[in-house]
Amino acid sequence: MGGELTRLIVETLYLVLLVSAPALVVSLVVGFAVGLLQAATQVQEQTLSFVPKLVAVATALAVFGGFMGAELVRFTTRLWTSIPALFS
């Protein structure tokens, strides 16, 4: 039981990283690019980086949403089928 539970916890944490990575990476890249642009033009408006990040993350979620959903469904299916092994 302990080994199976540990495997599920590790797989859950890996899934969290895998599913959140596209939005986080896109946000990081866009934020860095906007920061460079702000530094080059000396325009230090705090709200300037919000809209490009919002659009980029929404686009990333639209592009990678199918993959993310499929991974979540795959994990949930495996989780439900492994529940009897946890309690036996």
C-alpha positions in Angstrom: 0.0 0.0 0.0 2.8 2.5 0.9 4.6 1.9 -2.4 1.5 2.3 -4.5 0.6 5.5 -2.6 4.1 6.9 -3.0 4.0 6.2 -6.7 0.6 8.0 -7.0 2.0 11.0 -5.2 5.1 11.2 -7.4 3.0 10.8 -10.5 0.6 13.5 -9.3 3.4 16.0 -8.8 4.9 15.2 -12.2 1.5 15.7 -13.7 1.2 19.1 -12.1 4.6 20.1 -13.5 3.6 18.8 -17.0 0.2 20.5 -17.1 1.4 23.8 -15.8 4.6 24.1 -17.8 3.2 25.5 -21.1 1.4 28.4 -19.4 4.3 29.1 -17.1 7.0 29.0 -19.8 5.0 31.2 -22.2 4.4 33.7 -19.4 8.1 33.7 -18.5 9.2 34.2 -22.1 6.7 37.0 -22.7 7.5 38.7 -19.4 11.2 38.6 -20.2 10.7 40.0 -23.7 8.4 42.8 -22.4 10.9 43.5 -19.6 13.7 43.9 -22.2 11.5 46.1 -24.3 10.7 48.3 -21.3 14.4 48.5 -20.3 15.4 49.5 -23.8 12.7 52.1 -24.2 12.8 53.2 -20.6 9.0 52.9 -20.4 8.4 51.6 -16.8 4.7 51.2 -16.8 3.7 48.3 -14.5 0.5 47.5 -16.4 2.2 47.2 -19.8 3.3 43.6 -19.3 -0.2 42.4 -18.2 -2.0 42.4 -21.5 0.7 40.6 -23.6 1.1 38.0 -20.9 -2.7 37.5 -20.7 -3.0 37.1 -24.5 0.1 34.8 -24.7 -1.1 32.5 -21.8 -4.6 32.3 -23.3 -3.1 31.4 -26.6 -0.9 28.7 -25.0 -3.9 27.3 -23.1 -5.9 27.2 -26.4 -3.0 25.4 -28.2 -2.0 23.0 -25.4 -5.4 22.6 -23.8 -6.1 19.3 -25.6 -2.8 17.8 -24.5 -3.4 19.1 -20.9 -6.9 17.7 -20.8 -5.8 14.3 -22.2 -3.1 14.0 -19.6 -5.6 14.8 -16.8 -8.1 12.3 -18.2 -5.4 9.6 -18.5 -4.2 10.2 -14.9 -7.7 10.2 -13.5 -8.5 7.0 -15.3 -5.4 5.3 -13.9 -6.2 6.7 -10.5 -9.7 5.3 -10.4 -8.5 1.9 -11.6 -5.7 1.8 -9.0 -8.0 2.6 -6.0 -8.8 -1.1 -5.3 -5.1 -1.8 -5.0 -4.7 0.9 -2.4 -7.2 -0.7 0.0 -6.3 -4.4 -0.5 
